[in-house]
Amino acid sequence: MSKNILLGVTGSIAASKTEILYKKLIEKHNVKIFSTSEGLKYLSKEFINEVEVFSSWEQLEGSPHIDYARWADLIVIYPATANFLAKLNSGIADDLLLSTVLMHKKPIYIAPAMHEEMFEHRNTQKNVSELSNYHILCGPRFGKLDIGDVGTGRLIEPEELLKCLTKSKETIVVTSGPTYELIDPVRVITNLSSGKQGRAIAFELLARGYNVIYLHSDKIAGIPHAYNKTFSSSNSLKILLEEHCKKAQYLYMVAAVSDFIPNFNSSKLDRSLGGITLNLSPNEDIIKNIKAKFNELKVVGFSAQMNDDLNYKKLNNKNCDFLVINNISDNYFGSDKNKVTIIDKDNVILKSDNLNKNIIASHIIDETI
């Protein structure tokens, strides 16, 4: 069904991709382009000569910000700079594009593009987080950036943005980070999981337009444009999973859950009493129980091992659809790299090279969705 789409352009070098997106959109939709003055600098002269690009009030009559805000079925900002995000979140309307966006009554699609340091700056993260409460954030992703750098901040590709607009994406739960099991009121048993792989998977899913529920340890950071909930113990994680998996189609169980639970001492253990013995009981298999409760849920389990065994028994016992195996002898907890093997109930699906966890995340999603 044809729609009226207002395509907004801001001053990023990635704006060259806007020309590709426009040509794809115009095949089925009515498209108008509004650009900031800086955005014009990154569109080719050929494109500007062929397509009418509005960047100032003088080009249009009447009150174009009102007229086009009401005309548009969708507004898409592709790419969106850190400057644009900051202005939009602050309610600044100092040009034609921002004024039109602020007049629009529906959520808009925003595809950020910038260098990693700029995207991860606390102010940008705040703006992204607050904007995502109402608007639809598409990306960014990990990849090549300006001046040959690599990091998170790359604009999603035009084809990916189209999928965000045209396909109703599933809801996916991603868990990340370690659990903490209390020994006494001040001491815990935990593990060395950094949460980096789970975070990378959540980021990649968001870049692809999925609705992500990110359940993460309260000791690690959330993701601004995901739905974030924190856990501490394995039991608190279980409660969150039971609540949120009922509305999800996929679960990426990346969190490192304690295999053993200590008997809790309500009083702080006193060192002066000498040595102590901890009684540890096997923890329940949370992922197995969740899969049994939500049979239609597609579950991707993760197994940190000290060897390269293809653990089909573990996968089938947990009734996972896939198991992602990584040998932590090769890449220690907290490393930025990972090397994984993905199996289903019968076969090896993928053996990866030793790669950045963001790239590994992309491979895992490619093979399991």
SULBELSUL-V857856 format. One line per field, one symbol per residue. phi: phi as a letter, one per 40 degrees, with the letter a starting at -180 (. if undefined). psi: psi as a letter, one per 40 degrees, with the letter a starting at -180 (. if undefined). Layout:
phi=???
psi=???
//
This chain:
phi=.cbcbcbcbbcbcccccccccdcccccbbcbbbbbccccdcbccccccccbcbcbacccbcgbccccccccccbbbbacbccccdcccccgcbbaccccccccccbdbcbbcaacdccccddcccccccccccbcbcbgcbcicbcfgcbiciccccdcccccccbbccccbcbbagccbbccacbbbbaacdcgcccccccccccccgccbbbcbdccbccbdbbcbbbbbcccccdccccccccbbbbbbccdccdcbbcccccbccccccgcbbccbbdcccccccccccbccccbbcbbcbbabdcccccccccgccabbbbccccbcdgccbabbbbbbcbbccabcccbdcccddccccdcbb
psi=hhihhhhhhigideededdddddddedeihhihhiiddddeeiiddddddhhhheideeiibgddddddddhdihhhhihiddddddddefhgeiddddddedheiiihhgihiiddddeiddddddddddeddihhgaaihahaifeihahehhiiddddddddehhiihhhhiiiiihhhdaeeiihaieheeddddddddddddeeihhhhhiieeiiahdfihhiiicidddddddddddedeidihhgeihhhdihihhhdihhhdeeaiihhhhihiigddddddddgdehhhhihhhieafhhgddddddefidihhhhheddhiheieiihihhiaedihdhhiihiiddddddddddee.
//
